[in-house]
């Protein structure tokens, strides 16, 4: 009687294992997507900072030019 249940249990455990593997693969895919998104956001922040610094530099140059022209 117990022997007859072994294949059923093995099949059920196999199904559970397949489900665990599928969940693991999905979690890995999500983790990779999140890592890529974080990388994109980091690059965007770096670009934003670079543009801010460039804008500030240009503003300083413009102010200096205005002061130079006023001094004439």
C-alpha positions as CSV (number, residue, x, y, z in Angstrom):
1,X,0.0,0.0,0.0
2,X,2.7,2.5,0.9
3,X,4.7,1.4,-2.1
4,X,1.8,2.5,-4.3
5,X,2.0,6.0,-3.0
6,X,5.7,6.5,-3.6
7,X,5.3,7.3,-7.3
8,X,2.5,9.7,-6.5
9,X,4.7,11.4,-3.9
10,X,7.7,11.5,-6.2
11,X,5.5,13.0,-8.9
12,X,4.1,15.6,-6.5
13,X,7.6,16.5,-5.2
14,X,8.9,16.7,-8.8
15,X,6.1,19.2,-9.5
16,X,6.9,21.2,-6.4
17,X,10.6,21.2,-7.4
18,X,9.7,22.5,-10.9
19,X,7.6,25.3,-9.3
20,X,10.5,26.3,-7.0
21,X,12.8,26.4,-10.0
22,X,10.4,28.5,-11.9
23,X,10.0,30.9,-9.0
24,X,13.8,31.1,-8.7
25,X,14.2,31.9,-12.4
26,X,11.5,34.6,-12.1
27,X,13.2,36.1,-9.1
28,X,16.5,36.1,-11.0
29,X,14.9,37.8,-14.0
30,X,13.3,40.4,-11.7
31,X,16.6,41.0,-9.9
32,X,18.4,41.5,-13.3
33,X,15.7,43.9,-14.4
34,X,16.0,45.9,-11.2
35,X,19.8,46.0,-11.4
36,X,19.5,47.3,-15.0
37,X,17.0,49.9,-13.9
38,X,19.2,51.0,-11.0
39,X,22.1,51.3,-13.5
40,X,20.0,53.5,-15.8
41,X,19.0,55.7,-13.0
42,X,22.6,56.0,-11.8
43,X,23.7,57.0,-15.3
44,X,20.9,59.5,-15.5
45,X,21.8,61.1,-12.2
46,X,25.4,61.3,-13.3
47,X,24.4,63.0,-16.5
48,X,22.1,65.4,-14.6
49,X,25.0,66.3,-12.3
50,X,27.4,66.8,-15.3
51,X,24.8,69.1,-17.0
52,X,24.3,71.1,-13.8
53,X,28.0,71.6,-13.4
54,X,28.3,72.6,-17.0
55,X,25.4,75.1,-16.7
56,X,26.9,76.5,-13.5
57,X,30.3,76.9,-15.3
58,X,28.6,78.7,-18.2
59,X,26.7,81.0,-15.8
60,X,29.9,81.9,-14.1
61,X,31.5,82.7,-17.5
62,X,28.5,84.8,-18.5
63,X,28.6,86.7,-15.2
64,X,32.3,87.3,-15.6
65,X,31.7,88.6,-19.2
66,X,28.9,90.9,-18.0
67,X,31.2,92.3,-15.3
68,X,34.0,92.7,-17.8
69,X,31.6,94.6,-20.2
70,X,30.3,96.8,-17.3
71,X,33.9,97.7,-16.4
72,X,34.5,99.2,-19.9
